[in-house]
């Protein structure tokens, strides 16, 4: 039976906020860690982990460059909405809104990579952070990215 990476990571992070009331913080952390673990398991690069075969290679490159070029603004946007539920989850859906187009996965992956590095590059340590600690560390990472 295949492992559902999202459910695995969510089970470790659920105490950020009730599952009945998802918010930006919870979704950012769980999606970022799930994408990071998927990247490790599939031995893929981050662009493939983020998009697979959904876009053409040149479209992924344009999107990725745009994410890199606006990461400070994206971090600020996420911080401002950290404990809110963003309408229609614009950070995680495909649309044309500002900071939409799956950029939540991009910055979530960046956060997961940093959390992994700061936790001895150990998946068990990463998954054992717990929601409260993951939330505090994520806010600090976002503040560092923003500045």
N, CA, C and O atoms as CSV, one atom per row, in Angstrom:
chain,resi,resn,atom,element,x,y,z
A,1,UNK,N,N,0.843,-1.175,0.000
A,1,UNK,CA,C,0.000,0.000,0.000
A,1,UNK,C,C,0.897,1.250,0.000
A,1,UNK,O,O,1.801,1.351,0.829
A,2,UNK,N,N,0.660,2.202,-0.917
A,2,UNK,CA,C,1.479,3.417,-0.965
A,2,UNK,C,C,1.264,4.287,0.274
A,2,UNK,O,O,0.187,4.293,0.870
A,3,UNK,N,N,2.298,5.008,0.639
A,3,UNK,CA,C,2.224,5.923,1.780
A,3,UNK,C,C,1.658,7.250,1.303
A,3,UNK,O,O,2.086,7.771,0.274
A,4,UNK,N,N,0.704,7.801,2.035
A,4,UNK,CA,C,0.184,9.124,1.741
A,4,UNK,C,C,1.021,10.121,2.530
A,4,UNK,O,O,0.835,10.279,3.737
A,5,UNK,N,N,1.943,10.794,1.846
A,5,UNK,CA,C,2.892,11.697,2.511
A,5,UNK,C,C,2.180,12.836,3.213
A,5,UNK,O,O,2.578,13.223,4.311
A,6,UNK,N,N,1.123,13.390,2.600
A,6,UNK,CA,C,0.410,14.501,3.232
A,6,UNK,C,C,-0.179,14.070,4.565
A,6,UNK,O,O,-0.034,14.778,5.561
A,7,UNK,N,N,-0.844,12.914,4.598
A,7,UNK,CA,C,-1.436,12.441,5.854
A,7,UNK,C,C,-0.369,12.152,6.897
A,7,UNK,O,O,-0.577,12.404,8.083
A,8,UNK,N,N,0.772,11.624,6.466
A,8,UNK,CA,C,1.872,11.352,7.381
A,8,UNK,C,C,2.366,12.645,8.028
A,8,UNK,O,O,2.505,12.718,9.249
A,9,UNK,N,N,2.631,13.663,7.212
A,9,UNK,CA,C,3.146,14.914,7.779
A,9,UNK,C,C,2.075,15.622,8.584
A,9,UNK,O,O,2.371,16.198,9.632
A,10,UNK,N,N,0.842,15.592,8.118
A,10,UNK,CA,C,-0.232,16.251,8.846
A,10,UNK,C,C,-0.410,15.647,10.234
A,10,UNK,O,O,-0.695,16.372,11.188
A,11,UNK,N,N,-0.249,14.345,10.359
A,11,UNK,CA,C,-0.438,13.706,11.657
A,11,UNK,C,C,0.599,14.188,12.676
A,11,UNK,O,O,0.340,14.151,13.879
A,12,UNK,N,N,1.751,14.634,12.216
A,12,UNK,CA,C,2.765,15.152,13.118
A,12,UNK,C,C,2.557,16.621,13.462
A,12,UNK,O,O,3.056,17.092,14.484
A,13,UNK,N,N,1.833,17.341,12.631
A,13,UNK,CA,C,1.744,18.791,12.755
A,13,UNK,C,C,0.358,19.260,13.200
A,13,UNK,O,O,0.155,20.467,13.338
A,14,UNK,N,N,-0.592,18.377,13.429
A,14,UNK,CA,C,-1.985,18.763,13.640
A,14,UNK,C,C,-2.221,19.716,14.809
A,14,UNK,O,O,-3.230,20.422,14.811
A,15,UNK,N,N,-1.355,19.765,15.776
A,15,UNK,CA,C,-1.664,20.617,16.919
A,15,UNK,C,C,-1.398,22.097,16.655
A,15,UNK,O,O,-1.493,22.900,17.583
A,16,UNK,N,N,-1.070,22.482,15.430
A,16,UNK,CA,C,-0.980,23.911,15.113
A,16,UNK,C,C,-2.361,24.533,15.237
A,16,UNK,O,O,-2.517,25.601,15.829
A,17,UNK,N,N,-3.340,23.878,14.690
A,17,UNK,CA,C,-4.719,24.365,14.747
A,17,UNK,C,C,-5.635,23.180,14.464
A,17,UNK,O,O,-5.217,22.207,13.837
A,18,UNK,N,N,-6.835,23.256,14.909
A,18,UNK,CA,C,-7.788,22.176,14.698
A,18,UNK,C,C,-7.908,21.826,13.216
A,18,UNK,O,O,-7.891,22.707,12.356
A,19,UNK,N,N,-8.027,20.542,12.934
A,19,UNK,CA,C,-8.219,20.106,11.550
A,19,UNK,C,C,-9.497,20.687,10.964
A,19,UNK,O,O,-9.626,20.807,9.746
A,20,UNK,N,N,-10.444,21.050,11.828
A,20,UNK,CA,C,-11.707,21.614,11.346
A,20,UNK,C,C,-11.547,23.053,10.883
A,20,UNK,O,O,-12.429,23.582,10.206
A,21,UNK,N,N,-10.445,23.694,11.232
A,21,UNK,CA,C,-10.221,25.098,10.890
A,21,UNK,C,C,-8.825,25.264,10.300
A,21,UNK,O,O,-7.942,25.816,10.957
A,22,UNK,N,N,-8.612,24.796,9.078
A,22,UNK,CA,C,-7.268,24.906,8.498
A,22,UNK,C,C,-6.865,26.360,8.310
A,22,UNK,O,O,-7.705,27.221,8.046
A,23,UNK,N,N,-5.588,26.620,8.448
A,23,UNK,CA,C,-5.091,27.967,8.233
A,23,UNK,C,C,-3.812,27.920,7.420
A,23,UNK,O,O,-3.310,26.848,7.079
A,24,UNK,N,N,-3.301,29.088,7.118
A,24,UNK,CA,C,-2.110,29.203,6.289
A,24,UNK,C,C,-0.925,28.496,6.923
A,24,UNK,O,O,-0.207,27.771,6.234
A,25,UNK,N,N,-0.699,28.686,8.219
A,25,UNK,CA,C,0.451,28.077,8.895
A,25,UNK,C,C,0.425,26.562,8.758
A,25,UNK,O,O,1.408,25.952,8.337
A,26,UNK,N,N,-0.674,25.973,9.106
A,26,UNK,CA,C,-0.789,24.512,9.071
A,26,UNK,C,C,-0.609,23.976,7.657
A,26,UNK,O,O,0.101,22.994,7.442
A,27,UNK,N,N,-1.252,24.621,6.703
A,27,UNK,CA,C,-1.152,24.144,5.329
A,27,UNK,C,C,0.256,24.356,4.778
A,27,UNK,O,O,0.786,23.486,4.086
A,28,UNK,N,N,0.858,25.487,5.075
A,28,UNK,CA,C,2.213,25.777,4.601
A,28,UNK,C,C,3.208,24.737,5.111
A,28,UNK,O,O,4.020,24.220,4.344
A,29,UNK,N,N,3.145,24.434,6.396
A,29,UNK,CA,C,4.087,23.493,7.002
A,29,UNK,C,C,3.846,22.071,6.494
A,29,UNK,O,O,4.789,21.382,6.105
A,30,UNK,N,N,2.600,21.634,6.496
A,30,UNK,CA,C,2.339,20.254,6.072
A,30,UNK,C,C,2.625,20.055,4.583
A,30,UNK,O,O,3.212,19.044,4.196
A,31,UNK,N,N,2.221,20.999,3.760
A,31,UNK,CA,C,2.484,20.864,2.320
A,31,UNK,C,C,3.979,20.970,2.022
A,31,UNK,O,O,4.496,20.257,1.161
A,32,UNK,N,N,4.666,21.851,2.728
A,32,UNK,CA,C,6.112,21.986,2.519
A,32,UNK,C,C,6.862,20.724,2.884
A,32,UNK,O,O,7.723,20.267,2.132
A,33,UNK,N,N,6.540,20.158,4.038
A,33,UNK,CA,C,7.211,18.934,4.469
A,33,UNK,C,C,6.827,17.768,3.556
A,33,UNK,O,O,7.681,16.952,3.210
A,34,UNK,N,N,5.561,17.681,3.164
A,34,UNK,CA,C,5.135,16.603,2.263
A,34,UNK,C,C,5.865,16.699,0.921
A,34,UNK,O,O,6.301,15.685,0.377
A,35,UNK,N,N,5.996,17.899,0.397
A,35,UNK,CA,C,6.710,18.079,-0.876
A,35,UNK,C,C,8.183,17.737,-0.711
A,35,UNK,O,O,8.783,17.111,-1.585
A,36,UNK,N,N,8.766,18.151,0.414
A,36,UNK,CA,C,10.177,17.858,0.679
A,36,UNK,C,C,10.429,16.353,0.760
A,36,UNK,O,O,11.376,15.847,0.159
A,37,UNK,N,N,9.586,15.645,1.499
A,37,UNK,CA,C,9.749,14.198,1.634
A,37,UNK,C,C,9.512,13.516,0.291
A,37,UNK,O,O,10.218,12.566,-0.049
A,38,UNK,N,N,8.542,13.980,-0.467
A,38,UNK,CA,C,8.308,13.427,-1.803
A,38,UNK,C,C,9.528,13.609,-2.687
A,38,UNK,O,O,9.882,12.715,-3.457
A,39,UNK,N,N,10.170,14.759,-2.581
A,39,UNK,CA,C,11.376,15.036,-3.362
A,39,UNK,C,C,12.484,14.056,-2.994
A,39,UNK,O,O,13.189,13.562,-3.873
A,40,UNK,N,N,12.643,13.771,-1.703
A,40,UNK,CA,C,13.670,12.829,-1.249
A,40,UNK,C,C,13.354,11.415,-1.737
A,40,UNK,O,O,14.218,10.726,-2.281
A,41,UNK,N,N,12.107,10.994,-1.534
A,41,UNK,CA,C,11.720,9.637,-1.912
A,41,UNK,C,C,11.860,9.420,-3.418
A,41,UNK,O,O,12.345,8.377,-3.858
A,42,UNK,N,N,11.436,10.400,-4.199
A,42,UNK,CA,C,11.473,10.243,-5.660
A,42,UNK,C,C,12.830,10.600,-6.259
A,42,UNK,O,O,13.062,10.423,-7.455
A,43,UNK,N,N,13.731,11.111,-5.397
A,43,UNK,CA,C,15.057,11.536,-5.849
A,43,UNK,C,C,14.950,12.523,-7.001
A,43,UNK,O,O,15.689,12.446,-7.982
A,44,UNK,N,N,14.006,13.456,-6.855
A,44,UNK,CA,C,13.792,14.460,-7.890
A,44,UNK,C,C,14.311,15.812,-7.421
A,44,UNK,O,O,14.582,16.017,-6.238
A,45,UNK,N,N,14.442,16.720,-8.366
A,45,UNK,CA,C,14.813,18.081,-8.000
A,45,UNK,C,C,13.560,18.822,-7.534
A,45,UNK,O,O,12.446,18.309,-7.645
A,46,UNK,N,N,13.756,20.025,-7.017
A,46,UNK,CA,C,12.606,20.727,-6.444
A,46,UNK,C,C,11.574,21.107,-7.500
A,46,UNK,O,O,10.377,21.092,-7.215
A,47,UNK,N,N,12.001,21.441,-8.692
A,47,UNK,CA,C,11.040,21.825,-9.737
A,47,UNK,C,C,10.137,20.649,-10.095
A,47,UNK,O,O,8.934,20.825,-10.288
A,48,UNK,N,N,10.701,19.474,-10.181
A,48,UNK,CA,C,9.908,18.278,-10.482
A,48,UNK,C,C,8.987,17.951,-9.312
A,48,UNK,O,O,7.827,17.594,-9.516
A,49,UNK,N,N,9.492,18.072,-8.093
A,49,UNK,CA,C,8.663,17.795,-6.914
A,49,UNK,C,C,7.486,18.764,-6.829
A,49,UNK,O,O,6.401,18.389,-6.385
A,50,UNK,N,N,7.700,19.999,-7.251
A,50,UNK,CA,C,6.647,21.009,-7.179
A,50,UNK,C,C,5.622,20.907,-8.307
A,50,UNK,O,O,4.448,21.213,-8.100
A,51,UNK,N,N,6.048,20.482,-9.491
A,51,UNK,CA,C,5.150,20.502,-10.651
A,51,UNK,C,C,4.976,19.171,-11.360
A,51,UNK,O,O,3.995,19.000,-12.083
A,52,UNK,N,N,5.882,18.226,-11.185
A,52,UNK,CA,C,5.842,16.944,-11.915
A,52,UNK,C,C,5.751,17.237,-13.409
A,52,UNK,O,O,6.588,17.961,-13.948
A,53,UNK,N,N,4.765,16.694,-14.070
A,53,UNK,CA,C,4.621,16.879,-15.521
A,53,UNK,C,C,3.493,17.831,-15.878
A,53,UNK,O,O,3.032,17.842,-17.019
A,54,UNK,N,N,3.044,18.626,-14.925
A,54,UNK,CA,C,1.881,19.477,-15.165
A,54,UNK,C,C,2.178,20.614,-16.146
A,54,UNK,O,O,1.340,20.948,-16.983
A,55,UNK,N,N,3.371,21.208,-16.042
A,55,UNK,CA,C,3.758,22.305,-16.926
A,55,UNK,C,C,4.935,21.889,-17.794
A,55,UNK,O,O,5.651,20.938,-17.482
A,56,UNK,N,N,5.118,22.609,-18.874
A,56,UNK,CA,C,6.306,22.414,-19.698
A,56,UNK,C,C,7.521,22.942,-18.953
A,56,UNK,O,O,7.399,23.797,-18.075
A,57,UNK,N,N,8.684,22.433,-19.305
A,57,UNK,CA,C,9.919,22.796,-18.601
A,57,UNK,C,C,10.161,24.310,-18.596
A,57,UNK,O,O,10.552,24.866,-17.570
A,58,UNK,N,N,9.933,24.977,-19.722
A,58,UNK,CA,C,10.157,26.425,-19.768
A,58,UNK,C,C,9.135,27.178,-18.906
A,58,UNK,O,O,9.460,28.225,-18.347
A,59,UNK,N,N,7.914,26.663,-18.794
A,59,UNK,CA,C,6.911,27.294,-17.931
A,59,UNK,C,C,7.293,27.144,-16.462
A,59,UNK,O,O,7.124,28.069,-15.668
A,60,UNK,N,N,7.809,25.974,-16.114
A,60,UNK,CA,C,8.268,25.753,-14.737
A,60,UNK,C,C,9.417,26.703,-14.421
A,60,UNK,O,O,9.467,27.278,-13.334
A,61,UNK,N,N,10.326,26.866,-15.352
A,61,UNK,CA,C,11.477,27.756,-15.149
A,61,UNK,C,C,11.027,29.200,-14.917
A,61,UNK,O,O,11.546,29.875,-14.027
A,62,UNK,N,N,10.080,29.670,-15.699
A,62,UNK,CA,C,9.546,31.037,-15.534
A,62,UNK,C,C,8.893,31.169,-14.164
A,62,UNK,O,O,9.143,32.137,-13.446
A,63,UNK,N,N,8.055,30.194,-13.798
A,63,UNK,CA,C,7.371,30.213,-12.501
A,63,UNK,C,C,8.389,30.193,-11.357
A,63,UNK,O,O,8.273,30.964,-10.405
A,64,UNK,N,N,9.376,29.316,-11.456
A,64,UNK,CA,C,10.382,29.171,-10.405
A,64,UNK,C,C,11.184,30.455,-10.241
A,64,UNK,O,O,11.427,30.897,-9.118
A,65,UNK,N,N,11.596,31.053,-11.351
A,65,UNK,CA,C,12.336,32.317,-11.291
A,65,UNK,C,C,11.495,33.416,-10.653
A,65,UNK,O,O,12.006,34.225,-9.878
A,66,UNK,N,N,10.206,33.443,-10.982
A,66,UNK,CA,C,9.314,34.435,-10.388
A,66,UNK,C,C,9.204,34.227,-8.877
A,66,UNK,O,O,9.204,35.191,-8.112
A,67,UNK,N,N,9.112,32.962,-8.452
A,67,UNK,CA,C,9.072,32.672,-7.010
A,67,UNK,C,C,10.346,33.153,-6.325
A,67,UNK,O,O,10.291,33.800,-5.279
A,68,UNK,N,N,11.489,32.832,-6.920
A,68,UNK,CA,C,12.772,33.259,-6.340
A,68,UNK,C,C,12.861,34.775,-6.242
A,68,UNK,O,O,13.341,35.312,-5.243
A,69,UNK,N,N,12.395,35.464,-7.285
A,69,UNK,CA,C,12.493,36.924,-7.329
A,69,UNK,C,C,11.519,37.631,-6.400
A,69,UNK,O,O,11.723,38.801,-6.079
A,70,UNK,N,N,10.471,36.955,-5.961
A,70,UNK,CA,C,9.473,37.585,-5.092
A,70,UNK,C,C,9.385,36.915,-3.719
A,70,UNK,O,O,8.400,37.091,-3.003
A,71,UNK,N,N,10.406,36.153,-3.355
A,71,UNK,CA,C,10.316,35.382,-2.109
A,71,UNK,C,C,10.197,36.277,-0.867
A,71,UNK,O,O,9.522,35.902,0.091
A,72,UNK,N,N,10.833,37.435,-0.868
A,72,UNK,CA,C,10.710,38.341,0.286
A,72,UNK,C,C,9.273,38.822,0.444
A,72,UNK,O,O,8.732,38.834,1.550
A,73,UNK,N,N,8.662,39.217,-0.660
A,73,UNK,CA,C,7.277,39.668,-0.618
A,73,UNK,C,C,6.338,38.520,-0.260
A,73,UNK,O,O,5.367,38.709,0.472
A,74,UNK,N,N,6.632,37.342,-0.776
A,74,UNK,CA,C,5.828,36.169,-0.449
A,74,UNK,C,C,5.908,35.853,1.039
A,74,UNK,O,O,4.893,35.560,1.670
A,75,UNK,N,N,7.114,35.912,1.599
A,75,UNK,CA,C,7.283,35.666,3.040
A,75,UNK,C,C,6.487,36.678,3.856
A,75,UNK,O,O,5.856,36.318,4.850
A,76,UNK,N,N,6.513,37.930,3.444
A,76,UNK,CA,C,5.749,38.969,4.148
A,76,UNK,C,C,4.251,38.668,4.080
A,76,UNK,O,O,3.547,38.781,5.083
A,77,UNK,N,N,3.770,38.289,2.907
A,77,UNK,CA,C,2.357,37.956,2.718
A,77,UNK,C,C,1.950,36.783,3.611
A,77,UNK,O,O,0.895,36.816,4.244
A,78,UNK,N,N,2.781,35.761,3.659
A,78,UNK,CA,C,2.483,34.599,4.491
A,78,UNK,C,C,2.476,34.985,5.967
A,78,UNK,O,O,1.600,34.550,6.715
A,79,UNK,N,N,3.447,35.802,6.394
A,79,UNK,CA,C,3.471,36.244,7.790
A,79,UNK,C,C,2.204,37.016,8.156
A,79,UNK,O,O,1.652,36.830,9.241
A,80,UNK,N,N,1.749,37.870,7.262
A,80,UNK,CA,C,0.536,38.659,7.525
A,80,UNK,C,C,-0.703,37.783,7.614
A,80,UNK,O,O,-1.688,38.169,8.244
A,81,UNK,N,N,-0.668,36.624,7.001
A,81,UNK,CA,C,-1.828,35.736,6.971
A,81,UNK,C,C,-1.567,34.414,7.681
A,81,UNK,O,O,-2.300,33.446,7.477
A,82,UNK,N,N,-0.539,34.364,8.506
A,82,UNK,CA,C,-0.055,33.123,9.101
A,82,UNK,C,C,-1.134,32.346,9.846
A,82,UNK,O,O,-1.236,31.128,9.695
A,83,UNK,N,N,-1.928,33.027,10.635
A,83,UNK,CA,C,-2.960,32.346,11.423
A,83,UNK,C,C,-4.357,32.562,10.860
A,83,UNK,O,O,-5.354,32.366,11.555
A,84,UNK,N,N,-4.422,32.965,9.603
A,84,UNK,CA,C,-5.706,33.167,8.939
A,84,UNK,C,C,-5.914,32.059,7.916
A,84,UNK,O,O,-4.979,31.364,7.519
A,85,UNK,N,N,-7.134,31.921,7.516
A,85,UNK,CA,C,-7.440,31.031,6.406
A,85,UNK,C,C,-7.555,31.895,5.165
A,85,UNK,O,O,-8.481,32.698,5.050
A,86,UNK,N,N,-6.618,31.737,4.233
A,86,UNK,CA,C,-6.626,32.552,3.031
A,86,UNK,C,C,-7.762,32.100,2.132
A,86,UNK,O,O,-7.919,30.905,1.882
A,87,UNK,N,N,-8.553,33.041,1.645
A,87,UNK,CA,C,-9.684,32.664,0.778
A,87,UNK,C,C,-9.246,31.788,-0.390
A,87,UNK,O,O,-8.290,32.106,-1.098
A,88,UNK,N,N,-9.951,30.694,-0.577
A,88,UNK,CA,C,-9.715,29.757,-1.666
A,88,UNK,C,C,-8.272,29.263,-1.712
A,88,UNK,O,O,-7.809,28.787,-2.748
A,89,UNK,N,N,-7.563,29.375,-0.591
A,89,UNK,CA,C,-6.186,28.880,-0.517
A,89,UNK,C,C,-5.346,29.295,-1.726
A,89,UNK,O,O,-4.750,28.455,-2.401
A,90,UNK,N,N,-5.311,30.586,-1.982
A,90,UNK,CA,C,-4.647,31.069,-3.196
A,90,UNK,C,C,-3.167,30.722,-3.256
A,90,UNK,O,O,-2.567,30.756,-4.330
A,91,UNK,N,N,-2.580,30.393,-2.133
A,91,UNK,CA,C,-1.169,29.999,-2.161
A,91,UNK,C,C,-0.969,28.585,-2.680
A,91,UNK,O,O,0.148,28.206,-3.034
A,92,UNK,N,N,-2.024,27.813,-2.729
A,92,UNK,CA,C,-1.871,26.406,-3.058
A,92,UNK,C,C,-2.682,25.955,-4.271
A,92,UNK,O,O,-2.677,24.771,-4.608
A,93,UNK,N,N,-3.367,26.867,-4.919
A,93,UNK,CA,C,-4.136,26.501,-6.102
A,93,UNK,C,C,-3.515,27.141,-7.339
A,93,UNK,O,O,-2.634,27.996,-7.242
A,94,UNK,N,N,-3.980,26.723,-8.465
A,94,UNK,CA,C,-3.471,27.272,-9.718
A,94,UNK,C,C,-4.447,28.346,-10.171
A,94,UNK,O,O,-5.578,28.055,-10.563
A,95,UNK,N,N,-3.995,29.579,-10.112
A,95,UNK,CA,C,-4.818,30.708,-10.542
A,95,UNK,C,C,-3.900,31.873,-10.888
A,95,UNK,O,O,-2.678,31.730,-10.854
A,96,UNK,N,N,-4.459,32.990,-11.211
A,96,UNK,CA,C,-3.656,34.140,-11.613
A,96,UNK,C,C,-3.603,35.237,-10.556
A,96,UNK,O,O,-3.167,36.349,-10.853
A,97,UNK,N,N,-4.026,34.957,-9.359
A,97,UNK,CA,C,-4.004,35.967,-8.307
A,97,UNK,C,C,-2.582,36.205,-7.822
A,97,UNK,O,O,-1.708,35.349,-7.955
A,98,UNK,N,N,-2.372,37.381,-7.260
A,98,UNK,CA,C,-1.072,37.705,-6.690
A,98,UNK,C,C,-0.687,36.672,-5.651
A,98,UNK,O,O,-1.486,36.325,-4.782
A,99,UNK,N,N,0.535,36.182,-5.742
A,99,UNK,CA,C,1.085,35.180,-4.835
A,99,UNK,C,C,0.338,33.857,-4.885
A,99,UNK,O,O,0.488,33.031,-3.985
A,100,UNK,N,N,-0.446,33.647,-5.898
A,100,UNK,CA,C,-1.122,32.370,-6.070
A,100,UNK,C,C,-0.234,31.426,-6.859
A,100,UNK,O,O,0.987,31.419,-6.698
A,101,UNK,N,N,-0.842,30.652,-7.689
A,101,UNK,CA,C,-0.114,29.745,-8.568
A,101,UNK,C,C,0.849,28.835,-7.823
A,101,UNK,O,O,2.000,28.675,-8.229
A,102,UNK,N,N,0.386,28.251,-6.752
A,102,UNK,CA,C,1.136,27.229,-6.012
A,102,UNK,C,C,2.401,27.754,-5.333
A,102,UNK,O,O,3.292,26.970,-5.006
A,103,UNK,N,N,2.489,29.024,-5.124
A,103,UNK,CA,C,3.675,29.566,-4.470
A,103,UNK,C,C,3.775,29.137,-3.012
A,103,UNK,O,O,4.863,29.156,-2.436
A,104,UNK,N,N,2.671,28.755,-2.418
A,104,UNK,CA,C,2.709,28.220,-1.062
A,104,UNK,C,C,3.535,26.946,-0.987
A,104,UNK,O,O,4.244,26.715,-0.007
A,105,UNK,N,N,3.443,26.119,-2.025
A,105,UNK,CA,C,4.269,24.914,-2.082
A,105,UNK,C,C,5.747,25.282,-2.177
A,105,UNK,O,O,6.596,24.649,-1.549
A,106,UNK,N,N,6.042,26.303,-2.964
A,106,UNK,CA,C,7.432,26.739,-3.133
A,106,UNK,C,C,8.026,27.197,-1.799
A,106,UNK,O,O,9.074,26.705,-1.379
A,107,UNK,N,N,7.356,28.140,-1.136
A,107,UNK,CA,C,7.914,28.654,0.112
A,107,UNK,C,C,7.815,27.607,1.226
A,107,UNK,O,O,8.667,27.564,2.113
A,108,UNK,N,N,6.782,26.766,1.181
A,108,UNK,CA,C,6.686,25.665,2.142
A,108,UNK,C,C,7.849,24.698,2.001
A,108,UNK,O,O,8.392,24.221,2.997
A,109,UNK,N,N,8.231,24.409,0.760
A,109,UNK,CA,C,9.388,23.548,0.513
A,109,UNK,C,C,10.662,24.197,1.021
A,109,UNK,O,O,11.499,23.524,1.623
A,110,UNK,N,N,10.824,25.497,0.788
A,110,UNK,CA,C,12.015,26.204,1.281
A,110,UNK,C,C,12.088,26.133,2.808
A,110,UNK,O,O,13.162,25.920,3.371
A,111,UNK,N,N,10.969,26.307,3.460
A,111,UNK,CA,C,10.914,26.225,4.929
A,111,UNK,C,C,11.263,24.809,5.383
A,111,UNK,O,O,12.041,24.633,6.321
A,112,UNK,N,N,10.695,23.803,4.727
A,112,UNK,CA,C,10.978,22.403,5.091
A,112,UNK,C,C,12.458,22.086,4.925
A,112,UNK,O,O,13.032,21.390,5.763
A,113,UNK,N,N,13.084,22.580,3.867
A,113,UNK,CA,C,14.512,22.345,3.658
A,113,UNK,C,C,15.339,22.943,4.798
A,113,UNK,O,O,16.303,22.331,5.259
A,114,UNK,N,N,14.960,24.131,5.247
A,114,UNK,CA,C,15.677,24.780,6.352
A,114,UNK,C,C,15.432,24.026,7.663
A,114,UNK,O,O,16.367,23.787,8.427
A,115,UNK,N,N,14.184,23.655,7.919
A,115,UNK,CA,C,13.881,22.891,9.134
A,115,UNK,C,C,14.647,21.573,9.159
A,115,UNK,O,O,15.153,21.164,10.203
A,116,UNK,N,N,14.729,20.917,8.021
A,116,UNK,CA,C,15.472,19.662,7.897
A,116,UNK,C,C,16.952,19.884,8.219
A,116,UNK,O,O,17.541,19.128,8.990
A,117,UNK,N,N,17.543,20.912,7.634
A,117,UNK,CA,C,18.961,21.213,7.869
A,117,UNK,C,C,19.218,21.554,9.337
A,117,UNK,O,O,20.248,21.176,9.895
A,118,UNK,N,N,18.285,22.265,9.953
A,118,UNK,CA,C,18.447,22.669,11.353
A,118,UNK,C,C,18.141,21.536,12.337
A,118,UNK,O,O,18.360,21.683,13.540
A,119,UNK,N,N,17.643,20.423,11.833
A,119,UNK,CA,C,17.330,19.266,12.677
A,119,UNK,C,C,18.175,18.072,12.275
A,119,UNK,O,O,17.680,16.956,12.120
A,120,UNK,N,N,19.463,18.337,12.111
A,120,UNK,CA,C,20.473,17.305,11.850
A,120,UNK,C,C,20.229,16.513,10.568
A,120,UNK,O,O,20.684,15.376,10.439
A,121,UNK,N,N,19.510,17.115,9.620
A,121,UNK,CA,C,19.196,16.439,8.358
A,121,UNK,C,C,18.617,15.053,8.617
A,121,UNK,O,O,19.012,14.061,8.004
A,122,UNK,N,N,17.678,15.021,9.538
A,122,UNK,CA,C,17.061,13.773,9.967
A,122,UNK,C,C,15.547,13.900,9.811
A,122,UNK,O,O,14.924,14.750,10.447
A,123,UNK,N,N,14.956,13.057,8.966
A,123,UNK,CA,C,13.514,13.107,8.707
A,123,UNK,C,C,12.712,12.888,9.984
A,123,UNK,O,O,11.719,13.580,10.209
A,124,UNK,N,N,13.122,11.938,10.828
A,124,UNK,CA,C,12.395,11.695,12.076
A,124,UNK,C,C,12.392,12.928,12.967
A,124,UNK,O,O,11.373,13.251,13.578
A,125,UNK,N,N,13.529,13.621,13.044
A,125,UNK,CA,C,13.576,14.859,13.833
A,125,UNK,C,C,12.645,15.906,13.247
A,125,UNK,O,O,11.948,16.612,13.976
A,126,UNK,N,N,12.642,16.000,11.920
A,126,UNK,CA,C,11.768,16.966,11.249
A,126,UNK,C,C,10.305,16.661,11.543
A,126,UNK,O,O,9.537,17.562,11.881
A,127,UNK,N,N,9.922,15.408,11.416
A,127,UNK,CA,C,8.528,15.030,11.634
A,127,UNK,C,C,8.135,15.064,13.109
A,127,UNK,O,O,6.947,15.095,13.430
A,128,UNK,N,N,9.105,15.057,13.996
A,128,UNK,CA,C,8.814,15.053,15.431
A,128,UNK,C,C,8.814,16.446,16.050
A,128,UNK,O,O,8.690,16.576,17.268
A,129,UNK,N,N,8.951,17.476,15.246
A,129,UNK,CA,C,8.977,18.833,15.785
A,129,UNK,C,C,7.720,19.164,16.584
A,129,UNK,O,O,7.791,19.818,17.624
A,130,UNK,N,N,6.592,18.716,16.098
A,130,UNK,CA,C,5.329,19.089,16.722
A,130,UNK,C,C,4.873,20.437,16.205
A,130,UNK,O,O,5.685,21.263,15.788
A,131,UNK,N,N,3.593,20.650,16.236
A,131,UNK,CA,C,3.011,21.846,15.649
A,131,UNK,C,C,3.474,23.152,16.235
A,131,UNK,O,O,3.818,24.073,15.494
A,132,UNK,N,N,3.493,23.257,17.555
A,132,UNK,CA,C,3.866,24.524,18.190
A,132,UNK,C,C,5.288,24.924,17.858
A,132,UNK,O,O,5.548,26.076,17.511
A,133,UNK,N,N,6.205,23.984,17.962
A,133,UNK,CA,C,7.605,24.279,17.660
A,133,UNK,C,C,7.784,24.577,16.173
A,133,UNK,O,O,8.510,25.501,15.806
A,134,UNK,N,N,7.124,23.795,15.320
A,134,UNK,CA,C,7.210,24.022,13.880
A,134,UNK,C,C,6.681,25.404,13.521
A,134,UNK,O,O,7.232,26.071,12.645
A,135,UNK,N,N,5.631,25.832,14.181
A,135,UNK,CA,C,5.051,27.150,13.916
A,135,UNK,C,C,6.030,28.257,14.304
A,135,UNK,O,O,6.237,29.191,13.530
A,136,UNK,N,N,6.631,28.168,15.480
A,136,UNK,CA,C,7.593,29.182,15.937
A,136,UNK,C,C,8.791,29.238,14.996
A,136,UNK,O,O,9.214,30.319,14.588
A,137,UNK,N,N,9.334,28.080,14.657
A,137,UNK,CA,C,10.496,28.030,13.769
A,137,UNK,C,C,10.153,28.551,12.375
A,137,UNK,O,O,10.961,29.238,11.751
A,138,UNK,N,N,8.968,28.228,11.893
A,138,UNK,CA,C,8.542,28.685,10.575
A,138,UNK,C,C,8.414,30.202,10.543
A,138,UNK,O,O,8.831,30.837,9.574
A,139,UNK,N,N,7.845,30.784,11.584
A,139,UNK,CA,C,7.753,32.249,11.639
A,139,UNK,C,C,9.133,32.881,11.598
A,139,UNK,O,O,9.336,33.881,10.909
A,140,UNK,N,N,10.079,32.315,12.323
A,140,UNK,CA,C,11.438,32.859,12.333
A,140,UNK,C,C,12.086,32.730,10.955
A,140,UNK,O,O,12.757,33.654,10.494
A,141,UNK,N,N,11.891,31.612,10.314
A,141,UNK,CA,C,12.424,31.416,8.964
A,141,UNK,C,C,11.812,32.441,8.005
A,141,UNK,O,O,12.522,33.032,7.191
A,142,UNK,N,N,10.498,32.652,8.099
A,142,UNK,CA,C,9.840,33.629,7.241
A,142,UNK,C,C,10.371,35.037,7.492
A,142,UNK,O,O,10.566,35.805,6.550
A,143,UNK,N,N,10.604,35.377,8.750
A,143,UNK,CA,C,11.180,36.696,9.071
A,143,UNK,C,C,12.563,36.844,8.462
A,143,UNK,O,O,12.904,37.908,7.944
A,144,UNK,N,N,13.363,35.784,8.520
A,144,UNK,CA,C,14.695,35.823,7.912
A,144,UNK,C,C,14.631,35.947,6.399
A,144,UNK,O,O,15.432,36.665,5.800
A,145,UNK,N,N,13.693,35.259,5.782
A,145,UNK,CA,C,13.519,35.331,4.325
A,145,UNK,C,C,13.064,36.734,3.934
A,145,UNK,O,O,13.547,37.309,2.958
A,146,UNK,N,N,12.131,37.271,4.708
A,146,UNK,CA,C,11.575,38.593,4.424
A,146,UNK,C,C,12.636,39.675,4.436
A,146,UNK,O,O,12.600,40.609,3.634
A,147,UNK,N,N,13.594,39.538,5.366
A,147,UNK,CA,C,14.643,40.565,5.507
A,147,UNK,C,C,15.787,40.214,4.613
A,147,UNK,O,O,16.781,40.939,4.569
